[in-house]
Amino acid sequence: MTSNSETMESYEIISDGIVSKIDLIRVPNKFIPEYRANIPIIDEGMRAILTEVRTELIREYPQKIQMLSETSGPQLKIEFLDLVQSKLRSLVPGLADETYIELSATLLHEMFGIGVLEILDSDPNLEEVVVNDSKSNVMVYHRKYGWLESNIRIESENKIEGFAEQIGRKVGRQITTLSPLLDAQLANGDRVNATLYPISKHGNTLDIRKFRAEPWTIIDFLLSKTVSPELVAFVWQAMQYELSMIVTGGTASGKTSLLNVFLPFIPPSQRIITIEDTSELVLPSFMQWVPLITRQPNSEGKGEVTMLDLLVNSLRMRPDRLVVGEIRKKDDAQTLFEALMTGHSVYATLHAETAQQVIKRLLSEPINLPDIEVSNLDLVLTAFRQRRTGVRRVLELAEVTEHYVAGKVELKTNNLFEWKPRDDTIERTINVSQKLETKLELYSGFTHDEIKSDIIEKQKVLGWMVDKRLKTTNEIGLAASLYYAKKEELLNLVESNGDSSKLETI
């Protein structure tokens, strides 16, 4: 490290027993800070011993080795690590216990995983691990510091291709020169995309988007100022009375996470069907939730299950709420909005930068929905990520309104909440609701003043939830469910500032 370098942060991570110290360093005259992983170095002699152990294991335990190459079962991994350590102790006695652990984990990663990338994948502070080619260092996206350049480089294009093939085997897919693209989800929830040369001109690529072990909650978002208490209470009220919503935003703005944190506010008496390409949504365990996942065709082009297939089928499953991970195609949008028109409450994400762009996308090619269908959408919630700082905020919450212009219906959006970047606050606008309040009055039976009081009441509950630091989706879902089933008891607990553990006894 140069004398003018600045260490921004240091911490340790553990990957199957391998302990690695991580230093995040800002270096003068470099545009991107460095991510330095201090990984144990294995000399050539020990490499030769690991190769010998590998050969013996393949000969003695072929079935177990085959199973490990196709799955990532934790028990299988433990058994493998024990076998490797036992052989190492007999071949090289007298080493420290931590050395045996590190060596066995290294062999595990190289035989059945993605090598040294497994260590980066174990860092909970990273959102993404990216291999652009074998000529450049691995890049990582840190939750706090954004893009960083690691000190790790994959030594060859063949090695990157081998990692991609290993991932493909675990999900029953192949990646070859004839089929050079791979998009997969691992057992731990991570999403992996791989491309092979010459489709990727500079070399083979690997992109691992890490799945957060503990899903974000509305409390996390309130504490980070991604949302405001009044906005959350407003959306909670809308969801309680079955109004529909699309969450939009740019790439990596947090659309799916934002949608997910609101789903525990759905009344637990209702049946929820979720449809996704990759499993990201997480609901409270006690809710009546049926998660459906699309499936890509196999190497013979058979067995595909599309989002449209699942959407059509879900309408035969008597859903009260229908949640779609992302609207991408015309047929998906048409089916979803037909469900909306027939009385289902729907929630989805759509790639667009603003609420008004959502309306334009839905009305224009290639989606091209009729105005009458889009007009049934109630709310658009826009997620925003400031690329310079990585800060995520709700940019706006808008209702979809109808206006008659020259005898024709024109759809517009009316912003009810907006983010003020100078003050970093999310505030209610001066705009009067042109649609939502009328619907709420109809569905809830509330007057204008009662609607306002209901939002204030919900804000009090949210404030108590933040104060008590409710951590899990289950805890937040339980509090919301008690609000519906035993409101008086819950409000008494909130007013008395009672402990959150008492939620279980209400």
Backbone hydrogen bonds, N-H to C=O, Kabsch-Sander energy under -0.5 kcal/mol:
donor,donor_aa,acceptor,acceptor_aa,energy
5,S,2,T,-1.6
6,E,26,R,-2.6
8,M,6,E,-0.8
8,M,24,L,-2.9
9,E,24,L,-1.2
11,Y,22,I,-2.1
13,I,20,S,-2.4
15,S,18,I,-2.3
18,I,15,S,-2.0
19,V,17,G,-0.6
20,S,13,I,-2.7
20,S,18,I,-0.5
21,K,38,N,-0.8
22,I,11,Y,-3.7
23,D,36,R,-2.4
24,L,9,E,-3.0
25,I,23,D,-0.6
25,I,34,E,-2.4
26,R,6,E,-3.3
27,V,25,I,-0.6
30,K,27,V,-1.6
34,E,25,I,-3.5
35,Y,149,E,-2.6
36,R,23,D,-3.0
36,R,34,E,-0.6
37,A,35,Y,-0.7
38,N,21,K,-2.8
38,N,36,R,-0.6
39,I,37,A,-1.2
43,D,41,I,-0.5
47,R,43,D,-2.0
48,A,44,E,-2.1
49,I,45,G,-1.5
50,L,46,M,-2.4
51,T,47,R,-2.1
52,E,48,A,-1.8
53,V,49,I,-2.5
54,R,50,L,-2.5
55,T,51,T,-2.2
56,E,52,E,-2.2
57,L,53,V,-2.5
58,I,54,R,-2.2
59,R,55,T,-1.8
60,E,56,E,-2.7
61,Y,57,L,-2.9
65,I,61,Y,-2.3
66,Q,62,P,-2.3
67,M,63,Q,-2.3
68,L,64,K,-2.2
69,S,65,I,-1.8
70,E,66,Q,-0.8
70,E,67,M,-0.7
71,T,67,M,-1.7
77,K,73,G,-2.0
78,I,74,P,-2.1
79,E,75,Q,-2.3
80,F,76,L,-2.5
81,L,77,K,-2.6
82,D,78,I,-2.2
83,L,79,E,-2.2
84,V,80,F,-2.6
85,Q,81,L,-2.4
86,S,82,D,-2.2
87,K,83,L,-2.1
88,L,84,V,-2.7
89,R,85,Q,-2.5
90,S,86,S,-1.4
91,L,87,K,-2.2
92,V,88,L,-3.6
95,L,92,V,-0.7
99,T,96,A,-0.8
100,Y,96,A,-1.7
101,I,97,D,-2.1
102,E,98,E,-2.4
103,L,99,T,-2.7
104,S,100,Y,-2.4
105,A,101,I,-2.2
106,T,102,E,-2.2
107,L,103,L,-2.0
108,L,104,S,-2.1
109,H,105,A,-2.5
110,E,106,T,-2.2
111,M,107,L,-2.5
112,F,108,L,-2.4
113,G,109,H,-1.3
115,G,109,H,-2.0
117,L,114,I,-1.7
118,E,115,G,-1.9
119,I,116,V,-1.2
120,L,116,V,-0.9
121,D,117,L,-2.6
122,S,118,E,-0.8
122,S,119,I,-0.7
123,D,120,L,-1.7
126,L,123,D,-1.7
127,E,141,Y,-3.3
128,E,141,Y,-1.1
129,V,208,I,-2.3
130,V,139,M,-3.4
131,V,206,L,-3.5
132,N,130,V,-0.6
136,S,133,D,-0.6
138,V,152,I,-3.3
139,M,130,V,-2.6
140,V,148,L,-2.5
141,Y,128,E,-2.6
142,H,140,V,-0.6
142,H,146,G,-3.1
143,R,125,N,-3.1
146,G,142,H,-2.1
148,L,140,V,-2.8
149,E,33,P,-2.5
150,S,138,V,-2.5
150,S,148,L,-0.6
151,N,35,Y,-1.2
160,I,156,S,-1.6
161,E,157,E,-2.5
162,G,158,N,-2.4
163,F,159,K,-2.1
164,A,160,I,-2.2
165,E,161,E,-2.5
166,Q,162,G,-2.3
167,I,163,F,-2.3
168,G,164,A,-2.4
169,R,165,E,-2.3
170,K,166,Q,-1.5
171,V,167,I,-0.9
171,V,168,G,-0.8
172,G,169,R,-1.0
173,R,168,G,-3.4
176,T,179,S,-1.7
182,L,194,A,-2.3
184,A,192,V,-2.9
186,L,190,D,-3.0
189,G,186,L,-2.0
191,R,209,R,-2.7
192,V,184,A,-3.3
193,N,207,D,-2.4
194,A,182,L,-2.4
195,T,205,T,-1.3
196,L,180,P,-1.4
199,I,196,L,-1.4
200,S,196,L,-1.1
201,K,199,I,-0.8
203,G,200,S,-1.3
205,T,195,T,-2.6
206,L,131,V,-2.2
207,D,193,N,-2.9
208,I,129,V,-3.1
209,R,191,R,-3.4
209,R,207,D,-0.6
210,K,127,E,-2.3
210,K,208,I,-0.7
221,F,217,T,-1.9
222,L,218,I,-2.1
223,L,219,I,-2.6
224,S,220,D,-1.9
225,K,222,L,-0.9
226,T,221,F,-1.9
227,V,221,F,-1.3
232,V,228,S,-2.5
233,A,229,P,-2.5
234,F,230,E,-2.2
235,V,231,L,-2.6
236,W,232,V,-2.9
237,Q,233,A,-2.4
238,A,234,F,-2.1
239,M,235,V,-2.7
240,Q,236,W,-2.6
241,Y,237,Q,-1.6
242,E,239,M,-1.6
243,L,238,A,-2.7
245,M,346,V,-1.9
246,I,379,L,-2.1
247,V,348,A,-3.1
248,T,246,I,-0.5
248,T,381,L,-3.0
249,G,350,L,-0.8
249,G,352,A,-0.7
250,G,383,A,-0.5
253,S,250,G,-1.6
258,L,254,G,-2.4
259,L,255,K,-2.5
260,N,256,T,-2.6
261,V,257,S,-1.9
262,F,258,L,-0.7
262,F,259,L,-1.0
263,L,259,L,-0.8
263,L,260,N,-0.7
265,F,262,F,-1.9
266,I,263,L,-2.0
270,Q,267,P,-1.7
272,I,288,Q,-3.0
273,I,321,R,-2.4
274,T,272,I,-0.5
274,T,290,V,-1.9
275,I,323,V,-2.7
276,E,292,L,-2.0
280,E,278,T,-0.7
287,M,284,P,-1.6
288,Q,268,P,-0.5
288,Q,270,Q,-0.6
289,W,287,M,-1.6
290,V,272,I,-2.9
292,L,274,T,-3.3
294,T,276,E,-2.3
295,R,305,V,-2.6
298,N,302,K,-3.1
301,G,298,N,-2.5
305,V,295,R,-2.7
310,L,306,T,-1.9
311,L,307,M,-2.7
312,V,308,L,-2.7
313,N,309,D,-2.2
314,S,310,L,-2.7
315,L,311,L,-1.3
316,R,313,N,-1.7
317,M,314,S,-1.9
320,D,271,R,-2.3
321,R,271,R,-2.2
322,L,345,S,-2.8
323,V,273,I,-3.0
324,V,347,Y,-2.9
325,G,275,I,-3.7
327,I,349,T,-2.9
328,R,326,E,-0.6
333,A,329,K,-2.2
334,Q,330,K,-2.7
335,T,331,D,-2.3
336,L,332,D,-2.4
337,F,333,A,-2.6
338,E,334,Q,-1.9
339,A,335,T,-2.0
340,L,336,L,-1.8
341,M,337,F,-2.1
342,T,338,E,-1.2
343,G,340,L,-1.4
344,H,339,A,-2.2
345,S,320,D,-1.3
346,V,344,H,-0.6
347,Y,322,L,-2.4
348,A,245,M,-1.3
349,T,324,V,-0.9
350,L,247,V,-1.8
352,A,249,G,-1.0
352,A,350,L,-0.8
358,V,354,T,-1.3
359,I,355,A,-1.5
360,K,356,Q,-2.0
361,R,357,Q,-2.7
362,L,358,V,-2.4
363,L,359,I,-1.9
364,S,360,K,-1.6
367,I,364,S,-0.8
368,N,361,R,-0.6
368,N,364,S,-3.2
369,L,362,L,-3.5
373,E,370,P,-0.9
374,V,370,P,-1.8
375,S,371,D,-2.4
376,N,373,E,-1.4
377,L,374,V,-1.9
379,L,244,S,-2.0
380,V,398,A,-2.6
381,L,246,I,-2.6
382,T,380,V,-0.5
382,T,396,E,-2.8
383,A,248,T,-3.6
383,A,381,L,-0.6
384,F,393,R,-2.4
386,Q,391,V,-2.9
387,R,385,R,-0.8
390,G,386,Q,-3.4
393,R,384,F,-2.6
394,V,226,T,-1.9
395,L,382,T,-2.7
395,L,393,R,-0.7
396,E,382,T,-0.9
397,L,417,F,-1.9
398,A,380,V,-2.7
399,E,414,N,-2.1
400,V,378,D,-1.7
401,T,399,E,-0.6
401,T,412,K,-2.9
403,H,410,E,-2.3
405,V,403,H,-0.7
405,V,408,K,-3.3
408,K,405,V,-1.8
410,E,403,H,-3.6
412,K,401,T,-2.4
414,N,399,E,-2.6
415,N,413,T,-0.6
416,L,397,L,-3.2
417,F,397,L,-1.6
418,E,427,E,-2.3
419,W,395,L,-2.2
420,K,425,T,-3.7
423,D,420,K,-0.5
424,D,420,K,-1.8
425,T,420,K,-1.4
427,E,418,E,-2.7
427,E,425,T,-0.6
429,T,416,L,-2.4
439,K,435,K,-2.0
440,L,436,L,-2.8
441,E,437,E,-2.6
442,L,438,T,-1.8
443,Y,439,K,-3.0
444,S,440,L,-3.0
445,G,440,L,-0.6
445,G,441,E,-1.4
446,F,440,L,-0.6
451,I,447,T,-2.2
452,K,448,H,-1.7
453,S,449,D,-2.3
454,D,450,E,-2.3
455,I,451,I,-1.7
456,I,452,K,-2.1
457,E,453,S,-2.4
458,K,454,D,-2.2
459,Q,455,I,-2.2
460,K,456,I,-1.7
461,V,457,E,-1.7
462,L,458,K,-2.5
463,G,459,Q,-2.7
464,W,460,K,-2.0
465,M,461,V,-2.3
466,V,462,L,-2.5
467,D,463,G,-2.6
468,K,464,W,-2.4
469,R,466,V,-1.2
470,L,465,M,-2.1
476,I,472,T,-2.1
477,G,473,T,-2.6
478,L,474,N,-2.4
479,A,475,E,-2.2
480,A,476,I,-2.3
481,S,477,G,-2.5
482,L,478,L,-2.5
483,Y,479,A,-1.5
484,Y,480,A,-1.1
485,A,481,S,-2.6
486,K,482,L,-2.7
490,L,486,K,-2.2
491,L,487,K,-3.1
492,N,488,E,-2.0
493,L,489,E,-1.8
494,V,490,L,-2.3
495,E,491,L,-3.0
496,S,492,N,-2.0
497,N,494,V,-1.2
498,G,493,L,-2.9
502,K,499,D,-1.6
503,L,500,S,-2.0
504,E,501,S,-1.0
505,T,502,K,-1.0
506,I,502,K,-0.7
506,I,503,L,-0.8
